[in-house]
Amino acid sequence: MGNLEINEPMIFDGHNDVLLKLLTNGGVGAASSFLTGDDGHLDIPRAKTGGFGGGFFALYVPSPEDVSTEDDIFGAMNNPPYNIPLPAPLTQEYALPIVLEEVAILMRLQELGALKICHNTDDLRSCFANGKMAAIMHMEGAEAIDADLQALEVLYTAGLRSLGPVWSRPTIFGHGVPFKYPSTGDIGDGLSEAGFRLVKRCNQLGIMLDLSHLNEAGFWDIAKTTDAPLVATHSNAHAICPHARNLTDKQLEAIADSDGMVGLNYACAFLRPDGKMQADVALDVMLQHLDYLIEHVGEDRVGLGSDFDGAMLPEGIADVTGLNNLRTAMRAHGYDEALMQKLCHKNWLRVLDKTWGGI
Ligand code: ZN
C-alpha cells in the first residue's frame, strides 16, 4: 500500500540529503522522525503536501571541519567573487562507517514503511503507480570505496544504484570543483587510474554515474569512457549563473549527444546570476534555467534535482511543500501537461531505463 496521495504531476527528484540530516539528528534512532515530520526540507507529511514521490537519497560523508566552517562559507558566498577552499580528502577508514550508518538509516526508513529502496525501474514504476515513496540509493563522493572496488561490490548488493565519484572534495578516483564564482569547472586533473576502473565497473553493474560536482577534466574522462548516458543529477546552466558547479554549453551538448539528463538544482548560489547564497530568488530564475536547459539538451533530458536538506532554497520553495508553487509557476510559464510530466518524473524514468538496462 502506498503512503502518499500525490499532487499531479508527481515529482521524482535527482538529489536530497535527508540521510545526512537524519545522521546528524541522531542516526538510525532518529529515522522515525521522517514519518512524523521533522526539521529541514523533506519528510513524509510534507512530501504528501508537495507531491514529492521520491528521488535519489545521497550517502554523503561530512568533513570533520564542516560544522565549524559553515557560517564562514555562507558569509563568503554572499560576497562574490569567492573561491572557498575545499576540505581535505577523507580516508576510507573514516568514511565507510558513516556511509554504512546512512545505508542503515535508509534501510530503517524502508522497514518503517516510509519508502521503498528501488533496485530497477520496475520498482520505480510500481512505487509511482501505488503512491509509495521511491528511493534510489546514491553515493555522493566515493570516499567509502577502496581502489580495488571491494566496497563497491558490497554496496551494490545493498542497493547502491547511482554514484558520483567525487563530491567537490578530491577522492582517490578524481577531482571536484570548488565553490568558486565566477568560474568554469575547468580546474584540476581528471580521473585517476582507479577512477577509470570505477567507471567501467559501474557500467558493468548498471550503477548510474553522476557528473554533478566533477571538474571538467573528470567530466570529459567519463564522457569518453562510459557506455551510459551522461547524467548530472543536480546542476544548472553556467550561461545563466557562471558558478564552477554549473554546466557549460559544451558540457550540455555532450549530455544531449549521449541522450543523458540534467536535474535542476534549487540551491540559490547555483541559480542566481550573481552567485550569492541568498534566498530572495524569484521562481522565474528557476524557469530561466529550465528554459535554457530544455533549449540546449531537449525536453526529454531535463528534470528536477532539488538538493533538499543540502542547500539554501529560494524563498518561494522553502521546503518540499513549495513544489506546489513550482508547478504553478511552470504551468503559468506555458509548460503544457505533457512537458510537466516529463520534467517532473518521466525523464528520470527514461534515463534510468537506459542506464540500468536489464538489472
Ligand atoms: Zn551535491
Boltz pocket constraint, residues with backbone or C-beta under 6 A from the ligand:
constraints:
  - pocket:
      binder: B
      contacts: [[A, 140], [A, 212], [A, 213], [A, 234], [A, 310]]
      max_distance: 6.0
